[in-house]
Amino acid sequence: MLYAASFQSVSLFSNSSTAHYHSPSTKPLVSTRLSVRASLPDSDNNNGVKVEYTPWLIVGLGNPGNKYHGTRHNVGFEMIDSIAQAQGILMNTIQSKALIGIGSIGEVPILLAKPQTYMNFCGESVGPLAAHYQIPLRHILLTYDEMSLPNGVLRLQPKGGHGHHNGVKSVMGHLDGRREFPRLCIGIGNPPGTMDMKAFLLQKFSSVERKQIDAALEQGVEAVRTLALNGFSQRVNRFNLSQKYKYHKV
């Protein structure tokens, strides 16, 4: 089986089944479709059968700069870094105000992105990237911190609201208000006592919490692989169930 990654220039106004999203920063004339085609042997006439895989746009939410590195609010960035390292993807290109890298999981092409706009404006990257590469909503995966989950607990969802998360709210605003995109939520717990929420989000993890997050990042990479290759299958349901009770606190 032969695989080849390719970029196709296609008109945004063509009769494509792929959803398009509008943003002031996108150029609405030409976009690029990221695809991988597999040539399968045809035993009858020796002609290859072309199979096209729908790509994934995987976006980690966070804030750029060393000041925010390792903080609770930046675990989305850490998940992208973990996926990039596991799949051998270089994050070395700036496009649509985001640091991006292109690679694959198996035969499935993926585009990794870390918006450099700061959390509250990350939709300014996600909307244009989704439009430029013609990524359907169901293949835009956001990964970000979630206070409603205990520290280090993960949850994969096929869709949902913004849950008062400003980053997710920004993304929804740049996807025409749509919410039907998947998310990998990374639990960071709630602020202790009367601690200010902003101070909590911008605080680094304790040593115990850090070990839980590191374990979650490894598990998250496997979850993303499963999702990219199999979609929201029973494996994802089992993953969510195993995460729910792994620390016996949910």
C-alpha angles and dihedrals in degrees: 000000000000123000129193128181114218144174118220123196108221134168116257087220095057121114094265124153089218116106119244126210127204126223133164090237097053125092104230099205109073132015135180125239113210111210145155120213123200121206109216121192114250109212093199102055105001090242117138118244112224116224120186121202121209109240126231127228106208114190128187116203120220147105124281123236138059090270090073099037112126095010124133093249091057102057088107089064089048091054091054090049090051093050091047092051094046093049097038094244121157115223097204109121131085116213130156091359091304137107104236141183130189125213141114146260105219104315094334115103116226133191114204118202138184109187112224094200096093121258101284093056103037091118086074086072102035097051096052093043092051090049096044095050094034095235114175117231093249089061098050106099119190120195120193148139118290122195094192090068125069116255112286096010116127132205130188116206130181092215143340147145128287095264090213089297105142093207093055089044090055092050092051090050091056093046093061091267092298119151101182096108126108126251138196105210119202115205118231099164129228130298111271118248113326096339114147111257095226091051089050094051093049093047123101120242124264116246092261092047090047091058090051092049093048089053090047091053091056091048090046092057090055091047091053091049090052092048094048093049101036109018120218095339132152087276089067090049090052090047092054091048093050090049093049094063104027093106095027091233103104 
